[in-house]
C-alpha cells in the first residue's frame, strides 16, 4: 500500500495498491472492474481510495451502502467513528487476508498494538466482517500463549472504553484474566495495584470480574489462550468471500 501526500489545506489521503512490491496482482480481476471509491475515515476525514467491488464483496456493510444508493453510483462513504489505523488493518485484510506486522509481532519490547487490536475488532463488527474479528482474537491468543504472557486488567479497561463488553472478545479476555487471578492470586494482587486506576472508572468491569470468579468457583476452565477458542469465535456466513490466506 502506498500513501499519497497532499497539501496541508486538503485532507490526507491513503490508497491501497492492487499489486505487491514485485508487481504481481494481489486481487482477482473481478475486484478491479470498477473505479475506486472514496472512504472518509475519522474526524479528520482522511481519504482512502479502495475498489468498490472489493469493499462490497468483503463487507456486507459496504455492499448495503452501495445498494441503497438510488442510482447505484455512490462513490463516497463516511466512517467517521473509525480511527484510520483500524481501517488500514481492514484494507490489508481485504487485499491479502493477513494481519499487518503491528498486529503479529511481540518481543520483549512489545510492538503489538493492543489498543489497535480492540479498535480493529470493533470496526470489523460494524463492517460485518466476522472472520477478521476471529483472526484478531486468535492472533492475540497465539501471541500470548507463545510468549507465556497473559492479559492484564488494563486490557479489560481498554475493551470497556472501546464499548466491546458485549462481545466474545471481552468474554474471552475476562475469563482468561480471572483464571490467572485464581491460579496465581499473589501476582494478580500486585497487578491489580498497578492497574487499579485503569479499572477505577470501569465499575462494570469490576462487577464482571466478580461474577466470573463466582462461575470459576462452580466450574473451572482451562487455558483459553491455546485451546477452547471455538466458544468465542463468530460464525462466518460467506466462506467463499473470505480472504485467501495461502
C-alpha positions in Angstrom: 0.0 0.0 0.0 1.2 3.5 -0.7 0.4 6.8 1.0 -0.4 9.7 -1.2 0.9 13.1 0.0 -1.4 16.1 0.0 -1.1 19.7 0.8 -1.9 21.0 4.3 -5.1 22.6 3.1 -6.6 19.3 2.0 -7.4 16.0 3.9 -4.6 13.4 3.9 -5.1 10.5 1.6 -4.2 6.9 1.5 -4.5 4.5 -1.4 -4.3 0.7 -1.3 -2.2 -0.7 -4.0 -3.6 -3.5 -6.1 -0.2 -5.1 -6.6 2.6 -6.3 -4.4 6.1 -4.8 -4.4 7.1 -7.3 -7.0 4.3 -6.3 -9.3 2.2 -9.5 -9.0 -1.6 -8.9 -8.6 -2.9 -9.4 -5.1 -6.5 -9.1 -6.2 -8.6 -11.1 -8.7 -9.6 -9.0 -11.7 -13.3 -9.1 -10.7 -12.5 -6.8 -7.8 -10.9 -4.2 -10.1 -13.6 -3.8 -12.7 -15.0 -0.6 -11.2 -13.1 2.5 -10.2 -12.1 3.1 -6.6 -14.5 4.8 -4.3 -13.5 7.3 -1.6 -13.8 6.3 2.1 -13.7 9.2 4.5 -12.3 8.0 7.8 -12.3 9.6 11.2 -13.0 13.2 12.3 -10.1 14.3 10.1 -11.9 12.7 7.1 -8.8 11.1 5.8 -9.4 9.8 2.3 -8.9 6.2 1.3 -9.4 5.0 -2.3 -10.5 1.4 -2.4 -12.0 -0.7 -5.2 -15.8 -0.7 -4.9 -16.2 -4.4 -5.9 -13.6 -5.4 -3.2 -15.4 -3.5 -0.5 -18.8 -4.9 -1.4 -17.5 -8.5 -1.6 -15.7 -8.4 1.7 -18.1 -6.3 3.8 -21.9 -6.6 3.8 -21.9 -3.2 5.4 -20.3 -1.6 2.3 -22.5 -3.8 0.0 -25.6 -2.3 1.6 -24.2 1.2 1.4 -23.8 0.9 -2.4 -27.0 -1.0 -2.9 -29.1 1.6 -1.1 -27.8 4.4 -3.3 -30.7 5.1 -5.7 -28.6 5.2 -8.8 -26.0 2.6 -7.8 -23.3 5.2 -8.4 -22.3 6.1 -4.8 -18.6 6.9 -4.8 -18.1 8.1 -1.3 -18.7 6.6 2.2 -18.1 8.1 5.6 -16.6 6.1 8.5 -16.3 8.9 11.0 -16.1 6.7 14.0 -13.1 4.8 12.8 -9.5 5.8 13.7 -7.6 5.4 10.5 -5.2 2.7 11.8 -8.1 0.3 12.3 -9.3 0.9 8.7 -5.9 0.3 7.3 -5.9 -3.1 9.0 -9.2 -3.8 7.4 -7.9 -2.8 4.0 -4.8 -5.1 4.4 -7.1 -7.9 5.3 -9.3 -7.3 2.3 -6.3 -7.4 0.0 -4.1 -10.2 1.3 -6.1 -11.9 4.1 -3.4 -11.3 6.7 -3.0 -9.0 9.6 -0.2 -6.4 9.4 3.1 -6.8 11.3 2.0 -4.4 14.0 -0.7 -6.9 15.0 1.5 -10.0 14.7 4.8 -9.0 16.4 5.6 -9.4 20.0 9.0 -9.0 21.6 10.5 -8.1 25.0 9.7 -4.6 24.0 6.3 -5.3 22.5 5.4 -3.8 19.2 2.0 -5.4 19.3 -0.6 -2.6 19.4 -3.2 -3.8 22.0 -5.4 -0.7 21.5 -5.4 -1.1 17.7 -6.5 -4.7 18.1 -9.6 -3.6 20.0 -10.3 -0.8 17.6 -10.0 -3.2 14.6 -12.3 -5.8 16.2 -14.9 -3.0 16.8 -14.6 -1.7 13.2 -14.8 -5.2 11.8 -18.0 -5.7 13.8 -19.5 -2.5 12.3 -18.5 -3.7 8.8 -19.9 -7.1 9.4 -16.6 -9.0 8.9 -16.7 -11.8 11.5 -13.7 -13.6 10.0 -11.5 -10.6 10.7 -12.8 -10.4 14.2 -12.0 -14.0 14.7 -8.5 -13.5 13.3 -7.8 -10.7 15.7 -8.8 -12.8 18.7 -7.0 -15.9 17.5 -3.8 -14.0 16.7 -3.8 -12.3 20.1 -4.3 -15.6 21.9 -1.5 -17.2 19.9 0.9 -14.3 20.7 0.2 -14.5 24.4 0.5 -18.3 24.5 3.7 -18.5 22.6 5.3 -15.8 24.8 3.9 -17.2 28.0 2.1 -13.9 28.6 -1.4 -13.1 29.8 -3.9 -10.3 29.6 -3.9 -7.8 32.5 -6.8 -5.8 34.0 -5.9 -2.9 31.7 -7.0 -4.9 28.7 -10.4 -5.2 30.2 -10.5 -1.5 30.7 -9.4 -1.0 27.0 -12.3 -3.2 25.8 -14.7 -1.3 28.1 -13.5 2.0 26.7 -14.0 0.7 23.1 -17.5 -0.4 24.0 -16.8 -4.0 23.4 -18.1 -5.5 26.6 -20.9 -7.2 24.8 -18.6 -9.2 22.5 -17.0 -12.7 22.7 -13.6 -10.9 22.6 -14.4 -9.3 26.0 -15.7 -12.5 27.5 -12.6 -14.3 26.3 -10.3 -11.8 27.9 -12.4 -11.7 31.1 -12.3 -15.5 31.6 -8.5 -15.5 30.9 -7.8 -12.7 33.4 -10.0 -14.4 36.1 -8.3 -17.8 35.5 -4.9 -16.3 36.0 -6.2 -14.4 39.1 -7.4 -17.6 40.7 -4.3 -19.7 39.8 -1.8 -17.0 40.9 -3.5 -14.7 43.3 -0.3 -13.1 44.7 0.8 -12.0 41.2 -2.8 -10.9 40.4 -2.9 -8.7 43.5 0.3 -7.0 42.5 -1.0 -6.4 39.0 -4.3 -5.1 40.4 -2.5 -2.4 42.4 -0.6 -1.5 39.2 -3.7 -1.2 37.0 -6.1 -0.1 39.7 -6.5 3.4 38.1 -7.5 1.8 34.8 -10.3 -0.1 36.4 -11.4 2.6 38.8 -13.6 4.3 36.2 -15.0 1.0 34.9 -17.4 -0.4 37.6 -18.9 -2.7 35.1 -15.6 -4.5 34.6 -15.2 -4.9 38.4 -18.7 -6.4 38.5 -18.0 -8.7 35.6 -14.8 -9.9 37.3 -16.7 -10.8 40.5 -19.4 -12.6 38.5 -16.7 -14.6 36.6 -15.0 -15.5 39.9 -18.3 -17.0 41.1 -18.5 -19.0 37.9 -15.0 -20.2 38.3 -15.8 -21.4 41.8 -18.6 -23.5 40.3 -16.7 -24.8 37.3 -13.1 -24.1 36.4 -11.9 -23.7 32.8 -8.6 -24.4 31.1 -6.0 -22.1 29.4 -8.1 -20.3 26.8 -5.0 -18.9 25.0 -4.2 -22.2 23.4 -7.5 -24.2 23.3 -11.3 -23.9 23.6 -11.4 -20.9 21.3 -14.5 -22.1 19.4 -16.7 -20.8 22.2 -15.6 -17.3 21.3 -15.4 -17.4 17.6 -18.2 -15.8 15.5 -19.9 -17.8 12.7 -18.7 -16.9 9.2 -21.6 -16.9 6.7 -19.9 -16.4 3.4 -16.8 -18.6 3.3 -16.5 -18.1 -0.5 -15.8 -14.4 0.1 -13.3 -14.9 2.8 -9.7 -13.7 2.1 -7.3 -16.3 0.9 -4.5 -16.9 3.5 -2.5 -19.2 1.3 
